Amino acid sequence: MNAIVSKTTLDLVKAATAAPDELIKNYVQPGSATTGLQAYNLYPVAINLLPIMTPFRNMIPRVAGGFGTQANWKTITGINTGGLRMGLAEGGRSGVIGQQVNDYFAAFRGQGLENNVTYEAQFAGQTFEDLRALAQVQLLQSVMIGEELIDLFGNTSLSMGTTPTPTLATATTGGTIGAGTTNSVICVALGGMAYNLMAGWNNGVIGQTFSAASAAVPGLVTRTNMDGTTTTFGGNNAQQSAAASITTTGSTSTISATVATVNGAVGYAWFIGATAGTERLAALTTVNSVVLTSIPGSGQLASAIPGGAADQSTSSLDFDGLFTQAFKSGSNAQIITQANGTAGTGTGLTADNAGGVLEFEAMFAQFYNKYRLSPTHIFVNSQELINITKKVVQGSGAPLLQLISGAEDSTMIRAGAKVGSYLNKITGDIIPVIVHPNVPPGTVFFYTAALPYPLQGIAGPVRMLLRQDYYSIDWPITKRRYDYGVYFDGVLQHFAPFSMGLITNIGNL
């Protein structure tokens, strides 16, 4: 065989390998993730990136044994209420002491959510996710998150009424509102449930923020249920205010609006329009004032709030949560409402120049002077933790810098400080300061988990009394899908609402 390869043969081989035919091209690495013959590099399960944070649901004792339609209890909050003196005349008798007895009741409420998985979804997820198991786990987690919100903000008895009419002022600079227009402003006071809904739960969901274009005051809520029925209930906002109007004089005007604070409110929704009847949602605040700089062209109309002509602050499906029980008349909870301050800014907390916060010291004094107790926890929003730290640092309560030196690390400076706990100077108790995912900005909540009193038969002042703790139902199959529900039935009992405290209407200062 001739071992000499001709130049013509070499040229043909080079041409073939340099320009493969169409069949060979089908086996080179595909140019995209969805073409050609290739494996799909998928992580074996879906990754759950969502926060499940329920501090109060986890903390409050759960007690079985509820029955009937409502829980009833009595408390004794005073003996010798008249303060009778004890001196006795010879052979004589003394006066009769009086007692303070209080009667309470609260109706049991059923709570729950449902979920479903179609047969086709289950088939499609085989070898990747067990969708039926995932649906039930996430349903239970959703019920826990929902219970946390009701534990805090449920409201079946505290009517917020009609939001007061705003008081308006205008400035000629700082905004884009034109001159010579008579603008109309409406305000709606919001309870904690409504505020969190508008501002974004960020509990079970991530990345939510307030957007005036897409947020909405809930008003009268109509929920479509799994079986096709509907349920209506109040969305936890007051009736909208009457419209207030003001005429601007500059081409770059702003409008400042202030309302009287509303008991039970932790936030306020503001609507503005160039004429009456065109007011659209423009801002959400946690103080009772706002500075409006423009007229929105989109967003919820005040006239479109469902049931907006009535107070929708309560829901017959809720039990009263901790905030509601503190705000209610007769609770004797300690409430400090910050002054109006500058419109849109409000009044912040005050450094006491002794390493503390003036309002906290006033709260502790009220707790001890009236009830001989100290709260055990202080719950705050991240905004208020930062502001509390500022007040403490400004009041010479902590260093700005920390010098760190170790055998393995070179000397470095760590900037910043954080208030992790607060000393009650009256009782000497160290009280943890805890960021809660749903406590609104502008609010500080003082909570007492244990009382310094002899309690009979109860572990603490708060409990969830249950006719039935968490239970699930696999509903009968009536369609080609699996229907699930997770529920509980109970009521939040607070035997000593006077042991709670709230500082509200705090400016971000």
C-alpha positions in Angstrom: 0.0 0.0 0.0 1.3 3.4 -0.9 2.2 5.2 2.4 2.6 8.5 0.6 -0.5 10.7 1.1 -1.1 13.0 -1.7 -1.5 16.8 -1.1 -5.1 16.5 -2.5 -6.0 13.9 0.2 -4.7 16.1 3.0 -6.6 19.1 1.6 -9.8 17.1 1.6 -9.3 16.0 5.3 -8.5 19.5 6.4 -11.6 20.8 4.7 -13.8 18.1 6.3 -12.6 18.8 9.8 -12.7 22.5 9.4 -16.3 22.6 8.1 -18.3 19.6 9.5 -21.6 18.9 7.8 -25.0 19.6 9.3 -25.2 16.2 11.1 -22.0 16.7 13.0 -23.1 20.3 14.0 -26.0 18.8 16.0 -23.5 17.3 18.5 -21.5 20.4 19.4 -22.3 22.1 22.7 -25.7 23.8 22.3 -25.8 27.6 22.1 -28.6 27.9 24.7 -29.9 26.0 27.7 -33.0 24.6 25.9 -31.5 23.3 22.6 -29.5 20.3 21.6 -28.8 17.1 23.6 -27.9 18.1 27.1 -28.7 17.4 30.7 -30.8 19.9 32.7 -28.7 20.9 35.7 -31.5 21.5 38.2 -31.0 21.5 42.0 -33.0 18.5 43.3 -35.6 20.5 45.3 -37.1 24.0 45.2 -35.3 26.3 47.6 -37.7 28.0 50.1 -36.5 31.6 50.5 -39.1 33.0 52.8 -39.1 34.2 56.4 -41.3 32.4 58.9 -41.2 34.7 62.0 -43.9 34.3 64.7 -42.4 35.4 68.1 -45.7 36.0 69.9 -47.3 32.8 68.6 -44.3 30.9 69.8 -44.1 32.7 73.2 -47.8 32.7 74.3 -48.8 29.5 76.2 -51.4 27.4 74.4 -54.0 25.9 76.8 -56.5 23.3 75.8 -59.9 22.9 77.5 -62.0 25.7 76.1 -65.7 25.0 75.7 -68.9 26.9 75.2 -69.1 30.0 72.9 -67.0 32.3 74.9 -64.3 32.4 77.6 -65.3 34.2 80.8 -63.0 35.2 83.7 -62.8 37.5 86.7 -59.9 39.4 88.1 -59.4 40.9 91.5 -57.3 44.1 91.2 -57.7 45.6 94.6 -58.2 44.8 98.3 -59.0 47.5 100.9 -59.6 49.8 98.0 -60.7 52.6 100.3 -57.5 52.4 102.2 -59.1 52.0 105.6 -57.0 52.7 108.6 -56.6 49.9 111.2 -56.6 51.6 114.6 -59.2 50.1 117.1 -61.0 51.8 119.9 -61.1 49.8 123.1 -63.6 47.0 122.7 -64.6 48.3 119.3 -64.5 46.8 115.8 -62.9 48.0 112.6 -64.2 49.0 109.2 -65.0 46.6 106.3 -62.5 46.6 103.4 -63.7 46.8 99.8 -62.4 44.7 96.9 -62.1 45.5 93.2 -63.5 42.6 91.0 -63.6 42.8 87.2 -65.6 40.7 84.8 -64.3 39.8 81.3 -65.4 37.7 78.4 -64.3 37.0 74.9 -65.9 34.8 72.2 -64.0 31.9 70.6 -63.1 32.4 66.9 -62.3 29.8 64.3 -59.2 30.6 62.2 -57.7 28.8 59.2 -56.5 28.7 55.6 -56.8 26.3 52.7 -54.7 25.1 49.8 -55.0 22.6 46.9 -52.9 20.6 44.5 -54.3 19.5 41.1 -53.7 15.9 39.9 -51.8 17.3 37.0 -49.5 19.5 39.2 -48.7 16.4 41.3 -47.9 14.3 38.2 -45.7 17.1 36.8 -43.7 17.4 40.0 -42.9 13.7 40.4 -39.2 13.0 41.0 -38.7 16.7 41.8 -41.1 17.8 44.6 -43.9 16.1 46.6 -46.3 18.9 46.0 -49.0 17.5 48.3 -46.5 17.5 51.2 -45.2 20.9 50.3 -48.7 22.4 50.1 -49.5 21.2 53.6 -46.3 22.4 55.2 -46.6 25.8 53.6 -50.3 25.9 54.6 -49.4 25.3 58.3 -46.7 28.0 58.1 -49.1 30.4 56.6 -51.6 29.8 59.4 -48.8 30.4 62.0 -48.0 33.7 60.3 -51.7 34.6 60.2 -52.0 33.8 63.9 -49.1 36.1 64.8 -50.9 39.0 63.1 -54.2 38.3 64.8 -52.4 37.9 68.2 -51.0 41.4 67.7 -53.7 43.3 65.7 -56.9 41.2 65.7 -59.9 43.6 66.4 -63.4 42.5 67.0 -64.4 45.3 69.5 -62.5 48.5 69.1 -64.2 50.9 66.6 -61.9 53.6 65.3 -64.8 55.6 63.9 -64.4 58.4 61.4 -60.9 59.7 60.7 -60.7 63.4 61.7 -60.7 66.0 58.9 -57.2 67.0 57.9 -55.8 70.5 58.7 -53.9 71.7 55.7 -51.1 74.2 54.9 -49.2 74.9 51.7 -45.7 76.0 50.8 -44.6 77.3 47.5 -41.4 75.2 47.1 -40.4 71.6 47.4 -43.0 69.9 45.2 -44.6 69.8 41.8 -48.2 70.8 42.6 -49.1 73.7 40.4 -50.3 77.1 41.4 -53.9 78.2 41.6 -55.4 74.8 42.0 -57.8 73.9 44.8 -56.6 70.5 46.0 -58.5 68.0 48.1 -57.0 65.8 50.8 -58.6 62.8 52.5 -57.0 60.7 55.3 -57.8 57.1 56.5 -56.6 55.9 59.9 -55.2 52.3 59.9 -55.0 49.6 62.5 -52.0 47.3 62.5 -53.5 44.7 60.2 -54.4 47.2 57.5 -51.0 49.0 57.9 -49.0 45.8 57.5 -51.1 44.8 54.4 -50.4 48.2 52.7 -46.7 48.5 53.7 -45.9 44.8 52.9 -46.0 41.8 55.2 -42.4 40.6 54.5 -43.3 37.6 56.7 -43.8 34.6 54.5 -42.9 36.8 51.5 -39.7 38.8 50.9 -39.1 42.1 49.2 -42.4 43.9 49.8 -42.5 47.6 50.2 -45.2 50.3 50.0 -46.1 51.4 46.5 -48.7 54.1 46.2 -49.6 52.9 42.7 -50.5 49.4 43.8 -51.3 49.5 47.6 -54.9 49.8 48.7 -56.8 50.6 51.9 -58.6 47.3 52.4 -62.0 48.7 53.6 -64.7 46.0 53.6 -63.0 42.8 52.5 -64.8 40.2 50.4 -62.9 36.9 50.4 -63.7 34.1 48.0 -63.5 30.7 49.7 -62.4 27.4 48.4 -66.0 26.2 48.0 -67.0 29.2 46.0 -68.8 31.0 48.8 -67.7 34.5 49.9 -67.1 36.0 53.4 -67.1 39.7 54.2 -65.3 41.4 57.1 -63.8 44.7 58.1 -60.2 45.3 56.8 -59.0 47.1 60.0 -59.2 50.8 58.8 -61.3 53.7 60.1 -63.9 55.4 58.0 -62.2 57.9 55.7 -62.2 61.6 56.7 -64.2 64.3 55.1 -62.2 66.0 52.4 -60.3 69.2 53.2 -59.2 71.6 50.5 -56.6 74.3 50.0 -55.5 76.5 47.1 -51.8 76.5 46.1 -50.0 79.7 45.1 -46.7 78.5 43.7 -45.8 76.4 40.7 -43.7 74.0 42.8 -46.0 73.8 45.8 -46.4 71.2 48.6 -49.3 70.6 50.9 -48.9 69.7 54.6 -51.7 67.8 56.2 -52.3 66.8 59.9 -55.1 65.0 61.6 -55.9 64.4 65.3 -54.5 61.1 66.4 -56.9 58.2 66.3 -57.0 55.7 69.2 -56.1 52.2 67.8 -54.3 53.6 64.8 -50.7 52.8 64.0 -50.6 54.4 60.5 -52.4 56.8 58.2 -53.1 56.6 54.5 -53.3 59.9 52.6 -55.2 60.7 49.4 -54.9 63.8 47.3 -56.6 65.1 44.1 -56.6 68.3 42.1 -60.4 68.4 42.6 -62.9 66.9 45.1 -63.7 63.3 44.1 -60.4 62.6 42.4 -58.3 61.9 45.5 -55.9 59.1 45.0 -53.6 57.2 47.4 -50.3 59.2 47.7 -48.6 58.3 51.0 -48.5 56.1 54.0 -47.2 57.4 57.3 -46.9 56.1 60.9 -47.3 59.6 62.3 -50.5 61.7 62.0 -49.2 64.1 59.4 -47.7 64.2 55.9 -46.1 66.5 53.3 -47.6 65.8 49.9 -45.4 66.9 47.0 -47.3 65.8 43.9 -50.7 64.8 42.6 -50.7 61.0 41.7 -52.0 60.0 38.3 -52.7 56.4 39.3 -53.5 54.4 42.4 -56.5 53.7 44.5 -59.3 56.4 44.6 -60.6 57.3 48.0 -64.1 56.9 46.5 -63.2 53.3 45.6 -62.3 52.1 49.1 -64.8 49.2 49.6 -67.3 50.2 52.2 -65.4 53.5 52.6 -68.5 55.3 53.8 -68.4 53.3 57.0 -65.9 52.3 59.7 -64.3 49.0 58.8 -61.9 48.8 61.7 -63.4 45.7 63.3 -64.0 42.1 62.1 -66.5 39.7 63.5 -64.2 36.9 62.6 -61.3 38.1 64.8 -60.6 37.9 68.5 -58.9 41.0 70.1 -55.2 41.0 69.7 -52.6 42.5 72.1 -52.6 46.0 70.6 -56.4 46.1 70.6 -56.6 45.0 74.2 -54.1 47.7 75.1 -55.9 50.5 73.2 -59.3 49.6 74.5 -60.9 51.9 77.0 -60.7 50.5 80.5 -57.6 48.4 79.8 -55.5 50.7 81.9 -52.5 49.9 79.6 -49.9 52.6 79.5 -50.2 54.7 76.3 -47.9 57.5 75.4 -48.8 59.4 72.2 -46.1 61.6 70.8 -47.0 65.2 70.0 -47.8 66.3 66.4 -44.5 68.1 65.9 -43.7 69.4 62.4 -46.0 68.1 59.7 -44.6 65.1 57.9 -41.9 64.7 60.6 -43.6 64.4 63.9 -41.9 64.1 67.3 -39.2 61.6 67.9 -38.1 59.9 71.1 -36.1 62.0 73.5 -32.7 61.3 74.9 -32.6 61.9 78.7 -28.9 62.8 78.7 -28.3 60.0 81.1 -27.9 57.1 78.7 -31.6 56.5 78.3 -34.8 57.5 76.6 -37.1 59.9 78.4 -40.3 58.2 77.2 -39.0 54.8 78.4 -38.3 56.2 81.8 -41.8 57.7 82.0 -43.3 54.3 81.0 -41.3 52.5 83.6 -42.4 55.0 86.3 -46.0 54.5 85.4 -45.7 50.7 85.5 -44.2 50.7 88.9 -46.1 53.6 90.5 -49.5 52.2 89.4 -49.0 48.4 89.3 -45.6 47.6 91.0 -44.3 45.8 87.9 -41.8 46.0 85.1 -42.3 44.9 81.5 -40.3 41.9 80.4 -39.9 42.7 76.7 -39.7 45.7 74.5 -40.7 45.1 70.9 -39.8 47.5 68.2 -39.5 48.0 64.4 -36.0 48.2 62.9 -36.5 51.9 62.4 -37.1 52.5 66.1 -34.2 50.3 67.2 -31.9 52.6 65.2 -33.6 55.7 66.7 -33.4 54.3 70.2 -29.7 53.6 69.7 -29.2 57.2 68.5 -30.8 58.6 71.6 -28.7 56.4 73.9 -25.5 57.2 72.1 -26.3 60.9 71.9 -27.1 60.8 75.6 -23.6 59.5 76.4 -24.9 56.0 76.9 -22.5 54.1 74.7 -19.3 54.5 72.7 -19.3 55.2 69.0 -16.2 53.1 68.4 -14.9 49.8 69.8 -11.2 49.0 69.6 -10.6 45.3 69.0 -7.2 43.5 69.2 -6.5 39.8 69.3 -3.6 37.4 68.8 -4.8 36.4 65.3 -6.2 39.7 64.2 -4.5 43.0 63.7 -5.9 45.9 65.8 -9.0 47.3 64.1 -11.9 49.7 64.9 -15.5 48.5 64.8 -17.9 51.4 64.3 -21.5 51.5 65.6 -23.5 50.5 68.6 -26.7 48.7 69.2 -29.1 48.7 72.1 -29.8 45.1 72.8 -31.4 45.6 76.2 -32.6 48.4 78.5 -32.1 48.8 82.2 -35.3 49.7 84.2 -33.6 52.0 86.7 -36.6 51.7 89.1 -36.7 47.9 89.4 -33.2 46.9 88.2 -34.6 44.6 85.6 -32.7 44.2 82.3 -35.3 44.2 79.5 -34.4 42.8 76.0 -35.2 45.1 73.1 -36.4 42.9 70.3 -37.0 43.7 66.6 -40.4 42.3 65.6 -41.2 41.7 61.9 -44.7 43.2 62.2 -44.5 46.0 64.8 -45.0 49.1 62.7 -42.4 52.0 62.6 -43.4 54.8 64.9 -44.5 52.3 67.6 -42.8 50.7 70.7 -44.6 47.9 72.4 -43.9 47.0 76.1 -45.0 43.5 76.9 -45.1 41.7 80.3 -44.8 37.9 80.1 -44.7 37.4 83.9 -46.3 39.3 86.8 -44.9 39.8 90.3 -48.2 38.7 91.8 -49.4 35.3 93.1 -51.2 33.8 90.1 -53.7 31.0 90.7 -53.7 28.2 88.2 -52.2 30.2 85.3 -48.6 30.3 84.0 -48.7 34.0 83.2 -51.0 36.9 82.3 -51.5 35.9 78.7 -52.6 32.6 77.1 -54.3 31.2 74.0 -57.3 29.3 75.3 -58.3 26.7 72.7 -61.4 24.7 72.0 -59.3 23.0 69.4 -55.6 23.5 68.6 -54.2 23.1 65.1 -56.0 20.4 63.1 -56.0 19.6 59.4 -58.7 18.3 57.1 -58.1 16.5 53.8 -61.3 17.5 52.2 -63.3 14.9 50.1 -62.3 14.8 46.5 -65.0 16.4 44.4 -62.6 17.5 41.6 -59.4 16.2 40.3 -57.4 17.9 43.0 -56.4 17.5 46.6 -57.9 20.1 49.0 -56.4 20.7 52.4 -57.2 23.0 55.3 -55.4 23.9 58.5 -57.4 25.5 61.3 -57.6 26.2 65.1 -60.3 27.5 67.3 -59.6 29.7 70.3 -59.3 33.1 71.9 -56.5 35.3 73.2 -57.0 35.8 76.9 -55.1 38.7 78.7 -55.8 38.7 82.4 -53.8 41.9 83.0 -53.9 44.2 80.0 -52.7 47.0 82.3 -49.3 45.3 82.1 -48.9 46.4 78.5 -47.7 49.7 77.2 -47.5 51.5 73.8 -45.6 54.5 72.6 -47.2 55.6 69.4 -47.0 58.4 66.8 -43.2 58.4 67.0 -41.4 60.5 64.4 -38.4 59.0 62.5 -35.8 61.2 64.3 
